[in-house]
Amino acid sequence: MELGESSVDTLIREFREETGIEVDPIRFLNVYTNFEEVYPNGDVVQTVVMLYEMEATGNVEIGDFHNEETLRLGFFSKEEIQDLETLSPKHRLMLDEYFANNFKMGH
C-alpha cells in the first residue's frame, strides 16, 4: 500500500501489476491480522490482509504473463486448490472461509 492509497486502490493496482488483469471489487470479505511472515532477508513481519471478492473488467489472458513477483499464474478449481502444497496457512484459511462463505472475525 502506498502512502495515501486506499485498500481498494491498492488491490486494483497490485492485481494489475502482479497478474496483468484489470479488476473491480465486488465486496469486502474480511481482514486478517495475526499471521507472521519471514522475508528472504530475515525480516519478520506481522501482515495485515484485507480480502475482497473481485471480478475481471475485461478478457483475461494469463498464458504469457510473468514478472519478478509472479512466478506462476493459473486458474484452479476448488478441488485443485485443496491439493496445492505451496499454500501458506494464511492463504489456506482465507480460501476455506471463502468456499464456506463463513468469515470469522479476529484472525
C-alpha positions, 0 to 999 in steps of 0.5 A: 500500500502506498502512502495515501492509497486506499485498500481498494486502490491498492488491490486494483493496482497490485492485481494489475501489476502482479497478474496483468488483469484489470479488476473491480471489487465486488465486496469486502470479505474480511481482514486478517491480522495475526499471521507472521511472515519471514522475508528472504532477508530475515525480516519478520513481519506481522501482515495485515490482509484485507480480502475482497471478492473481485471480478475481471473488467475485461478478457483475461489472458494469463498464458504469457504473463510473468514478472519478478513477483509472479512466478506462476499464474493459473486458474484452479478449481476448488478441488485443485486448490485443496491439493496445492502444497505451496499454500501458506496457512494464511492463504489456506484459511482465507480460501476455506472461509471463502468456499464456506462463505463463513468469515470469522472475525479476529484472525 
